[in-house]
Amino acid sequence: MATDPKDREYLKTEDPTLLKDTYTGALISSDISKLKQHKIRQRQFERSKVAENEINSMKEEIYDLKGNINQIKNLLQKLIDKEE
């Protein structure tokens, strides 16, 4: 049996866009347009994950900045209270 995909045999199925790999028994799509669509969706998904991670990172930074601002406000209030 051939382990190299180029050397394998493929059988036609009832669906003209699918072939059956005789070595693994897997069904393989021969529809190039669906493959292109899948790759586009995959890239979009990856981009959305990157954007989501960036947004989450920004949220953490904002949370940290809010904490820093509150610390500064408290320190300023203590200075004002000392002067009075």
Sequence and secondary structure as in RCSB ss.txt:
>XXXX:A:sequence
MATDPKDREYLKTEDPTLLKDTYTGALISSDISKLKQHKIRQRQFERSKVAENEINSMKEEIYDLKGNINQIKNL
LQKLIDKEE
>XXXX:A:secstr
   SGGG  EEE SSTTEEEETTT  EEE  HHHHHHHHHHHHHHHHHHHHHHHHHHHHHHHHHHHHHHHHHHHH
HHHHHHHH 
